Amino acid sequence: MRRRWLVVGFAAVVVAAIAGIAFGPVSLPPGSVAIELLNLVPGVHLHSGLNEREIAIITELRLPRVVLGLLVGGMLALAGGCYQGVFRNPLADPHLLGVAAGAGLAVTVVIVTRSVTGADITVGLPVTVPLAAFVGALGAVLLTYLLGAAGGRDRSAATLILAGVAVSAFLAAGQTYLLQRNAESIQEVYSWMLGRLATAGWHDVLVLLPYAVVTTVIVLLHRRELDVLAVGDDEASSLGLHPQRSRLLLVAAASLGTAAAVSVSGLIGFVGIIVPHTVRMLAGASYRAILPLSVLFGAAFLSLTDLAARTVAAPAEIPIGVVTALLGGPFFALVLRTTRRVPL
């Protein structure tokens, strides 16, 4: 069954990618798009029937955006599933735990600094932004974890969510102060905060790719440990696992992927709740299946969401963070209502 869902996941990614490239202000035949994508493979030369202008639209405009959406969606879904396993909390999500707010504050600092120094902030994000966002994201998740554990070892869903709200509010206050002191950066920062996958060429994809690879490899190699942690720290220790060390490694890896994704896409919420829970309902509760499937279905989900964001109100474009919030709000309410009845 899990192999079948892996095949379905890969198929969903392919379909989402072709749809994201084919549809837009200039619609292209999906079959011709698929053929043109095959032509990118070395040694493959097929006639797609597209002219040079249409090929340029695919390779220079739409393909980088679709690939960026696939990477961001996969990272956010993987991080959400990882956090849920680490914290043993079905409501854990990068956005809800304050990670996005921490990364947002760090990126705001970078944008404000570049604006003050007169640097160009219109051409991609610098390589240093994901590193700054990682520091903010890791600090936020550590604060949330410590605050949520202040009442004892038993961390309920409500306690952890409240801790995330408190940390997010604190970091948002710092971000608001920076914007109030640097009003000329408000438009750029708020444009980033609403979430967007607009990219000028392959720059942002190349910035995110190494972080995505490192995060995916670390989390997937240690995904079995999440199943062991689910039985409790004492039982996990008796099986030879070091719970705190495993949690620290997984949180750091998930925070790295989240920080890098947020730095190039802005604040896109609820992906880390919608996708892992959907996968859990389809393929079972084992993280050996949840995490790899979350990468695939998260990539497909965000790519299709981006397609909806730029076509529903065409020629205007809805911020993708608004679309995911519209989908995630009701889904989060459903999860919140059933979390006591459905085991993680």
N, C-alpha and C positions, 0 to 999 in steps of 0.2 A: 504493500500500500504506500509506504514512504517513497519507494522508487517511482511509483506512479505519480505521486504528487511532485516529485522532483522534475519529472518530464513535463507535467502541467505547468510548473513554475517557469521552466526555461521557455516553454511555448508562450506563456503570458508575457515574458520579457520581449520575445521576438515580435509578437503581435503589437504590444504597446509601442515598441520602437518604430515599427513600420507605420503604425497609425500616427504617431507623433511627427514623423517626417512627411507623411503623405498629405496630411490635412493642415490647412492654414489659409491665409489670404489668397495664396495661389495653390489650388488643390492639384495633386499629382496622382496618377494611377498607382495604387498600392503595389500591383504586380511589377510595374516598371521600377518603383522604388526598391523593391526587394532585389531585383536583378542588379540595379546600380550598386546596392550595398555589397552584393557578391563580387562585383567588379573591383571592390577595394581589396579583395584577397589577392595576394601576389600570384600571378600565373593565370588568373581568371579573366577572360575577355568575352563578355556577352553583350549583345545588342539590346539595350533597354528601350530604345525609341524616344529617349529624352534628348532635347537640344542642350547646347552648352550652358545657356542661362539656367535651365532647370537643374542641370547637374550641379552648377555652382550654388543654387539655393539649397540643395541637399547637403553638399560637403562643407560649405562655408557658413551656412546660417543655421539650418535645422539640426543637422547631425550633432554638432557640438552641444547644442541646448538639450537634445534628447539624452545624450550620453551623460551630461551633467545631472539631469534629472534622475537617471538610473542610478548613478553613484550616490547622490544625496538621499534618495528614497531608500536604497539598500542600507546605507549607514544609519539612518534614523530608525528604521525598523529593527535592525540588528541591535542597536543600542537599547531600544525599548525592551526587547525580549531579554537582553542580558541584564538590564537593571531589575526587571521583574524577577529573574531568577536569583540574583545576588541579594536583593532585599526581601525575597520571599513575599512579594507584594504585587498583586495583579494590577494595581493602579500606577505602579512606577512608570515614569516616562521622562525622557530628557527634558521636555518642556515643563512638566509638573514638578520635577525635583530641583528646579532652579539652575540646571546646567545651561539652558539656553540664555537665561538672564545673565549668568556669569560670563559666558562667551560674548553676549551682547555688550556688556559693559566694557570688556577688553577691546572689542572691535570699535566701539564708540571712541575709546581713548585713542586708538590708532587713527581713525578718521579725523578726529578733532586735531590731533597732532599734525597730521599731514596737511590739513586745511590751514592751520596757523603758520606752518613753515612754507606754505605756497606750493606744495607738491601736487602733482596731477592725480586726482582721485577718480577720474572718469574712465581710465583704461585699466580694467581688471583690478583685482586686489593683490597687494604685494605678498611675497612669500612669507613675510614675517607675521601676517595677520593670523593664519592658523595657529602659529606658535603662541601668540598673545591670547588668542581665544582658548587654546588648550589650558593655559594657566588659569584663566577665569573660570572655565568649565570645571576643572578639577577642584579648584577652591570652593566652588558653589556646591558640588556634590558632597565634598567632605563636610562642609558646614551643615548641609541638610542631614547627612548621616549622623553626625555628632549631636545635632539638636534633636533629631528624632529618637536617638537612643538615650537621651538625658533622663528619661523617666524609667529606664530599666532595660532589660534584654528583650522584653516583649514589645516589638514595634508594630502596632496596629496600622491598618491602612490609613485611618483618619489621622493618626499621629504623624506619619511620614508625609502625608499631603500637607498638613498644617505647617510642618517644618519647611517644606518646599515653598509654601506661600510666604512664610516669614523671610526666608533667605532671598526669594525673588523680589519681595518688597524692598528689602534693604539695598539690594544691588540696583533696583530700578531707581531708588532715591539718588544713588550716586550718579547714575546715568542722566537723570533729570537735571541734576546740578551742573554737570558738564555741559549739557545742551543749553541751559539757561545762561551759562557764562560764555558760550560760543554759539550764538544764535545763527551764524552763517552756515553751520554744519547741520542744522535741523533737517532740511530737506533730504540731504544725502543719507542721514542716519535713519529717518523714518521710512524712506524708500527701501532701505535695507531691512528694517524691522518687519515690514509687511510681507516680506518673502518674495523672492523673484529668482527666476532661472535664466534671465537674460544674460548672455555672455558674448563678448566680442572675440570670436575665434575660439581657440583651444586653450587659452591661458588658464582659465579657472579649472578646467578639467585636469590639466597637468599639475596644477597646484594641489588639487584634492586627491588625485590618484594614489600617490605613495602613502598617504595617511589611510586611505580606504583599504589598500592592500595589507598594511601592517595590522590595522584593527581587525579585518576579516580573518586573517591567518591566526592571530592570537586568540580571538574569541572562539573560533570554530575548533581550534586544537584543544581548547579547555572546556568545550561545551558539556562533556560528560560530567565534569565536576559540579555543574549546576544541578544535575539530577541527584548527586550525592549530597550537596548542601541542602536540598529540599527536605531531607529526613532529619535535619537538625545538626548543630555543631558537634555535640557529643558523639553521635553516631558516625558523623563524617570523620572525626578524629580517630575513632576506633577502627575505621577502614583505611587509615593511613594518610588521610588528607589533612592539610593544614588550612583550616577554614579562613582565617584572617588573611593569610598570604594569598589564597586563591581569590578572595573578594577584592583585595587591593589590586591585584593584577587585572582582573576582569573590569573593575570600575575604571582603572586608568586607561585600559584599551578602549572601552566604550566611550569614555569621555574624550579621548583623542579623536575618534571617528566623528562624534557629535560636534566637537569644536571645529574640526575642519569643514564639516558639512555646513554648519551654521555660518561660518566665515564667508563662504561663497554663495550662499543661498538666502541668508537672512533667517528670521524666526519662522519656521514652518512647524506648527504643532500638530499633535494627535496622531502622527504617522506611527509613532512608537507604541500606541495603544491599539489602533485599528488593526494593523497588520498582524502583530504577534497573536492577538486574541482570535482573529479569524483563522490563522494557521492552527492554533490550538484546537479550535472546534473541528477543523478538517482532518488534521493528521495526528492528533493525540497530544498528551501532556509532556512527552519527553523532549528535553531541550536538544537532544541529538537530532531531532527532526525540526523542532520549532525554529532554531537559529538559522540553519542554511535556507530553509523555506522562507523565512522572514526576509532574508536578503533578496531573494528572487521576487517574491510578491510585493515587497516594499518598493523595489525598483520599478516594477510594472505599475503599481498603484500611483506613485508620484508622477510618472511619465504621462499616464492617462489624465491625472488631475491637472497637470500643466496644460495638456491639450484642451481640456474643458475651460481652463482659466483664460486661454487666449482665443477661444472660438465662440464661447457662449455670448459674449457681449461685443463681438467684433464690429468695427475695427478697434474698439477699446480693449484693454486687457485687464482682467481682474487679478489682483495680487493673489498668488497661489496660497499664501498663508490664510487668506480669507476663505478660500474654497475648502481647504482642509479643516478649518475651524467649523464651517457649516456642516461638514460631514462628521467631524469628530465629536462635536458637542452632544448630539443625540446618542452616538455610540458610547461615549464616556458615561452618560447617564445610565445606559443599559448595563454596562459593566459594573458601575457602582451599585446598581440595584441587585445584581446577581452574584456579586463577588463573595457573599457569605454562603451561597449555596453551591457554587462551583469551585472545586479544589484547584489550586494552582498547579 
